[in-house]
Amino acid sequence: MSDRNPSQASNGVPVENLRVVGVTRLVSPAQIKEQLPASPAQLALVSKTRAAARAILAGEDPRMLVIAGPCSIHDPASALEYAGCLAELAREVEDRYLLVMRVYFEKPRTTTGWKGLINDPDLDESCNVAKGISTARRLLLDILELGLPAATEFLDPIIPQYTADLVGWAAIGARTTESQTHREMASGLSMPVGFKNATDGSFQTAIDAMKSARTPHSFLGIDRDGATSIVKTAGNPDTHVVLRGGRNGPNYSPADVQKANDALAKAGLPGGIMVDCSHSNSGKDPLRQPEVWKSILEQRAAGNNRLIGAMLESHLHFGSQPLPANPSKLQYGVSITDACMDWETTAALLRD
C-alpha cells in the first residue's frame, strides 16, 4: 500500500489547499451554548415571538410584525442601548405591533467590505470568528433579558447552529434568496423566515424560494458537536416575501403589493407580504423611510390585511459613517453600513 500523500501529484507537487493560508477550529455549538446558556424565560420569549409571528402570517393576529433596528451590529454597547429604548416602546405599542429588534451580525457584500460582527468583531480585518460568535450570542441573550425579541439575517449556513435558538424571526437576503444552500437552510429553521426579492426587484425569486423552503431537504451541515453531518429537514411552512425594491426603483405601492399577492396566489402560496422601508424602497435615504411606512399604514387602513409587516433601519443617531482605520474614532450609535433613521424619528413613526 502506497504511503504517498494523496494530495500530492507524483512529482511531489501539492494539489490541495494551494490558496488556503490558515485553518482555525471553532468551539462546537454545544460548547458555546454551555458557556452562554439561555434561561427558560428567554427561551419562552423566543417561542412566544415565533408563535405570534406565525399567527400574524396566518391572519389570526391583526397586528403588524415590525422588524426595527440598525442596518448592522458593530458595537454591542450602542446596540444594547438601542434595545433598551425599543423594549420600552414595544410594550407601549404591543396592541398594534409585534415589535422585534433587527440584530444583523452578517453582511453580504456585493464586492468587498466589512462582513459583519461575527466575521470581524474587532473591525480590523483580524476576522476573529470565535470571538464574533461569542459576542453575538451574548448580545442576543442581553436583548432577550430586556424582554425584547430579536430578528436576524442568516448568511453563513453554519451560524444558525450557534445562535438560532435565540432568534424569533429570520431573513434570507436579496443576494442569497436564489441560493439553493440558503433555501435548504431555511427549510430547517425553527422560526418564520422572510425571503427578500432579488436585487433586480423581481419577487418571483422569493416565491420560488418559499416553495423550495417549504419542502423537505437533505444537505451537508454540522451537528451540535460540530461534526460534519447530513441534515434532513421537514420543510418550513412559515415563510413569506419581503419587498425591498430593486434596480428599477421601489416596489411597495398598492399595485406592486397586489402583483406580489397575485403571484403568490397563482403559486398556491399564502399571501403574507412584508415591506422593507429601506434599501431600494427608500433609495437608501433614511429620510424617505417614513414615506414608505405611511404607505404601508394607508394600505392596511384600506383593507389590505395580507400586508403583514414592515422593516425599518434605525439606530440611536441618524445617518452612517465610514469605517476608519482606527475603530476607536467611530461615532457612537451611528451605522457603519447603510444609513439609518435616528431613534426619535423611529419612535414617532411607531407611535403615530
VOGU-3710 file (C-alpha; in Angstrom, 3 decimals, decimal comma):
1> msdrnpsqas> 0,000/0,000/0,000  1,423/3,382/-1,008  2,220/5,928/1,704  2,221/8,807/-0,788  0,219/11,855/0,286  -2,948/11,654/-1,861  -2,965/15,468/-2,021  0,318/15,477/-3,949  0,959/14,639/-7,571  3,542/12,007/-8,480
11> ngvpvenlrv> 6,177/14,730/-8,786  5,548/15,788/-5,188  3,684/18,976/-6,059  0,673/19,556/-3,755  -2,723/19,892/-5,448  -4,954/20,755/-2,476  -5,414/23,917/-0,390  -2,991/25,849/-2,572  -4,606/29,167/-1,637  -5,595/28,382/1,941
21> vgvtrlvspa> -3,331/30,239/4,362  -4,842/29,084/7,640  -7,467/26,885/9,292  -8,688/27,512/12,861  -11,001/25,154/14,701  -14,014/26,672/16,439  -15,753/25,580/19,591  -18,809/23,481/18,864  -22,384/24,799/19,055  -22,924/22,640/22,138
31> qikeqlpasp> -19,887/24,158/23,853  -20,871/27,777/23,152  -24,370/27,085/24,454  -22,875/25,630/27,627  -20,710/28,727/28,046  -23,568/31,129/27,253  -26,806/29,314/28,103  -30,278/30,753/27,634  -32,616/30,831/30,605  -36,074/29,229/30,466
41> aqlalvsktr> -37,617/32,722/30,457  -35,503/33,810/27,481  -36,392/30,679/25,505  -40,062/31,176/26,382  -39,894/34,673/24,864  -38,371/33,253/21,669  -41,114/30,633/21,469  -43,849/33,198/22,150  -42,475/35,524/19,465  -42,348/32,779/16,857
51> aaarailage> -45,921/31,741/17,643  -47,136/35,351/17,389  -45,339/35,832/14,057  -46,949/32,659/12,719  -50,358/33,914/13,833  -49,782/37,230/12,035  -48,760/35,376/8,856  -51,888/33,237/9,095  -54,163/36,249/9,585  -55,093/35,119/13,082
61> dprmlviagp> -53,421/38,110/14,783  -54,415/41,550/13,418  -51,189/43,251/14,491  -48,281/44,086/12,195  -44,914/42,363/12,512  -42,325/45,173/12,618  -38,589/44,475/12,437  -36,695/47,586/13,552  -33,048/48,195/14,291  -29,610/49,019/12,915
71> csihdpasal> -28,605/48,008/9,410  -25,853/46,002/11,095  -24,477/45,498/14,587  -20,889/46,679/15,017  -20,909/47,891/18,625  -22,699/45,752/21,248  -22,887/48,668/23,703  -24,811/51,009/21,387  -26,928/48,080/20,171  -27,942/47,262/23,730
81> eyagclaela> -28,761/50,905/24,471  -30,970/50,937/21,367  -32,556/47,675/22,525  -33,454/49,257/25,861  -35,293/52,072/24,083  -37,052/49,652/21,736  -38,079/47,339/24,569  -39,917/50,173/26,319  -41,620/51,220/23,091  -42,545/47,622/22,260
91> revedryllv> -44,577/47,395/25,467  -46,241/50,700/24,674  -47,426/49,678/21,175  -47,903/45,934/21,702  -51,626/46,179/20,925  -50,777/47,272/17,344  -47,367/45,806/16,576  -45,269/42,769/17,314  -42,028/44,740/17,566  -38,820/42,729/17,073
101> mrvyfekprt> -35,299/44,154/17,043  -33,252/43,837/13,883  -29,946/42,313/15,086  -27,896/41,667/11,950  -24,458/40,147/12,555  -23,631/39,079/8,985  -23,433/41,386/5,973  -23,353/40,085/2,389  -21,123/42,249/0,215  -21,600/42,911/-3,492
111> ttgwkglind> -17,797/43,020/-3,867  -15,696/43,632/-0,753  -16,099/45,280/2,634  -16,685/44,572/6,306  -18,641/41,311/6,555  -20,243/41,852/9,923  -19,648/41,412/13,631  -19,433/37,610/13,552  -16,815/37,619/10,805  -14,780/40,581/12,072
121> pdldescnva> -15,796/41,705/15,583  -12,728/43,921/16,066  -13,381/45,855/12,826  -9,750/45,462/11,772  -9,799/42,517/9,331  -8,430/40,195/12,013  -11,545/38,064/11,468  -11,712/36,511/14,929  -14,825/34,475/14,186  -14,700/32,640/17,517
131> kgistarrll> -14,939/35,980/19,324  -17,626/37,123/16,892  -19,859/34,142/17,586  -19,461/34,554/21,348  -20,114/38,311/21,163  -23,200/37,799/19,005  -24,689/35,175/21,291  -24,024/37,265/24,395  -25,728/40,288/22,837  -28,780/38,247/21,835
141> ldilelglpa> -29,066/36,995/25,423  -28,789/40,547/26,751  -31,524/41,750/24,390  -33,835/38,897/25,353  -33,188/39,690/29,017  -34,774/43,106/28,352  -37,944/41,307/27,256  -37,328/42,191/23,598  -37,262/39,532/20,848  -34,601/39,525/18,140
151> atefldpiip> -34,514/39,022/14,368  -31,519/38,420/12,127  -30,409/37,545/8,610  -28,681/34,187/8,294  -25,887/34,234/5,742  -23,390/31,510/6,633  -25,295/28,194/6,874  -23,221/27,079/9,871  -24,060/30,061/12,108  -27,674/29,053/12,953
161> qytadlvgwa> -26,325/26,151/14,997  -24,725/28,735/17,303  -27,444/31,400/17,582  -30,791/30,310/16,081  -32,251/29,220/19,421  -32,306/32,917/20,396  -33,941/34,261/17,214  -37,674/34,889/16,786  -37,731/35,753/13,059  -35,143/35,423/10,304
171> aigarttesq> -34,485/36,839/6,855  -32,786/35,487/3,778  -31,312/38,426/1,901  -31,753/39,605/-1,659  -28,341/38,262/-2,696  -28,941/34,796/-1,243  -32,661/34,176/-1,833  -31,784/32,412/-5,091  -29,156/30,229/-3,404  -30,038/26,552/-3,016
181> thremasgls> -27,890/26,411/0,116  -29,961/29,124/1,814  -33,276/27,657/0,716  -32,216/24,331/2,212  -31,088/26,046/5,401  -34,412/27,910/5,687  -36,289/24,614/5,327  -34,816/23,540/8,657  -35,005/26,802/10,608  -37,367/26,772/13,575
191> mpvgfknatd> -38,689/30,329/13,166  -40,679/32,150/10,448  -38,472/33,256/7,558  -38,859/36,194/5,183  -37,321/35,935/1,707  -36,372/39,264/0,144  -36,995/39,871/-3,530  -33,908/39,807/-5,775  -31,721/42,884/-6,200  -33,260/43,465/-9,639
201> gsfqtaidam> -36,666/43,876/-7,955  -38,151/40,572/-9,114  -40,227/38,839/-6,452  -40,506/35,580/-8,409  -37,157/34,557/-6,929  -38,566/34,955/-3,424  -41,678/32,978/-4,368  -39,520/30,173/-5,761  -37,502/30,256/-2,519  -40,673/29,939/-0,461
211> ksartphsfl> -41,762/26,888/-2,435  -38,351/25,290/-2,018  -38,051/26,042/1,710  -41,482/24,608/2,425  -40,365/21,156/1,228  -38,045/18,623/2,917  -34,339/18,677/2,062  -31,150/16,770/2,829  -27,832/18,606/2,802  -24,411/18,819/4,436
221> gidrdgatsi> -24,086/20,709/7,691  -22,813/20,304/11,235  -24,424/18,834/14,320  -24,400/20,215/17,879  -20,887/18,814/18,416  -19,539/20,444/15,265  -19,190/17,216/13,280  -19,914/17,259/9,559  -23,318/15,632/9,111  -26,168/15,052/6,720
231> vktagnpdth> -29,018/17,314/7,816  -32,542/16,220/6,935  -35,343/18,772/7,274  -39,130/18,630/7,318  -39,618/21,925/5,442  -40,634/25,301/6,849  -44,259/26,360/6,205  -43,798/29,730/7,945  -42,271/31,679/5,074  -43,205/34,903/3,318
241> vvlrggrngp> -41,996/37,521/0,819  -40,210/40,754/1,769  -40,451/43,531/-0,836  -37,320/45,697/-0,716  -37,328/47,361/-4,140  -34,738/46,819/-6,858  -32,635/48,399/-9,550  -35,722/49,833/-11,223  -36,912/51,547/-8,065  -39,340/50,850/-5,199
251> nyspadvqka> -41,988/48,128/-5,148  -44,173/48,993/-2,156  -47,070/50,720/-3,967  -50,566/49,196/-3,779  -50,128/47,987/-7,374  -46,790/46,321/-6,569  -48,159/44,681/-3,434  -51,179/43,405/-5,386  -48,926/41,946/-8,091  -46,920/40,107/-5,470
261> ndalakaglp> -50,085/38,870/-3,776  -51,481/37,645/-7,119  -48,227/35,834/-7,899  -48,307/34,123/-4,505  -51,900/33,028/-5,081  -51,016/31,696/-8,541  -48,185/29,677/-6,974  -50,581/28,281/-4,357  -48,749/30,013/-1,518  -50,089/32,050/1,416
271> ggimvdcshs> -50,182/35,781/0,775  -48,272/37,297/3,692  -46,146/40,209/2,447  -43,699/42,378/4,384  -42,282/45,664/3,056  -38,737/46,784/3,756  -38,897/50,565/4,188  -35,186/50,885/3,491  -32,922/49,698/0,665  -34,276/50,401/-2,822
281> nsgkdplrqp> -37,746/51,259/-1,493  -36,267/54,417/0,005  -33,294/54,805/-2,317  -31,182/54,066/0,792  -32,208/57,515/2,052  -33,390/57,238/5,679  -35,357/60,473/5,280  -37,662/58,606/2,853  -38,376/55,625/5,103  -41,339/57,464/6,727
291> evwksileqr> -42,942/57,822/3,259  -42,830/54,060/2,791  -44,137/53,472/6,325  -47,027/55,866/5,707  -47,966/53,990/2,513  -47,981/50,681/4,391  -50,345/52,056/7,035  -52,619/53,567/4,359  -52,789/50,244/2,522  -53,579/48,469/5,756
301> aagnnrliga> -56,286/51,009/6,554  -57,731/50,411/3,074  -58,215/46,753/3,978  -55,052/45,008/2,733  -54,546/42,660/5,648  -52,133/40,478/3,678  -49,606/43,255/4,080  -48,463/41,785/7,362  -45,381/43,731/8,325  -42,541/46,144/7,757
311> mleshlhfgs> -38,804/46,542/8,278  -37,208/49,786/9,495  -33,485/50,559/9,526  -32,940/52,622/12,636  -30,176/53,392/15,125  -29,581/55,766/18,005  -28,383/58,516/15,669  -29,092/59,474/12,068  -27,050/58,524/9,020  -23,957/56,402/8,531
321> qplpanpskl> -20,198/56,698/8,766  -17,252/55,043/7,009  -15,212/52,504/8,933  -11,928/54,279/9,817  -8,524/52,652/10,067  -8,752/53,222/13,834  -12,149/51,883/15,051  -11,830/53,905/18,262  -12,572/57,004/16,163  -16,088/55,777/15,340
331> qygvsitdac> -19,032/57,956/16,336  -21,176/56,177/18,924  -24,584/54,912/17,819  -24,138/55,624/14,087  -24,322/52,866/11,458  -21,183/51,801/9,578  -23,209/50,217/6,762  -26,463/51,655/5,349  -27,678/54,969/6,725  -30,386/54,684/9,390
341> mdwettaall> -33,140/56,832/10,870  -32,448/58,171/14,337  -34,279/56,868/17,403  -36,560/59,906/17,766  -37,871/59,511/14,201  -38,401/55,779/14,697  -40,323/56,244/17,939  -42,516/58,923/16,369  -43,383/56,633/13,441  -44,345/53,746/15,668
351> rd> -46,427/55,937/17,978  -48,309/57,549/15,083
//
